[in-house]
Amino acid sequence: MSSIVPISKKLSQKLLNLDIDEGVRIESIKTRKKMYINKRTSGCFVLEIINKDSTDMSEIRFCSNIIDIHNLIDNIFGKEYSVTIY
């Protein structure tokens, strides 16, 4: 029997164990949006959201709850995105 772990659960585990010199990039070619997530020494997460459409705007948000991060990812990217750990 194979075990399939949903991407959201893997992402949650990675975010919980993220070192301050590591980060996560989430992007969608379809929507031309990117999100960079880093963890501060306080344990709070810093999210930079970049919209590469005509506006080229970026937004910084701070989250302390992983559930809020997942909700934000779902609202911005839907179900089609890639995750890169750096």
Buried (B, 14 or more C-beta within 10 A) or exposed (E): EEEEEEEBEEBBEBBEEBEEEEBBBBBBEEBEBBBBBBBEEEEEBBBBBBBBEEEEEEEEBEBEEBEEBBEBBEEBBEEEBEBEEE
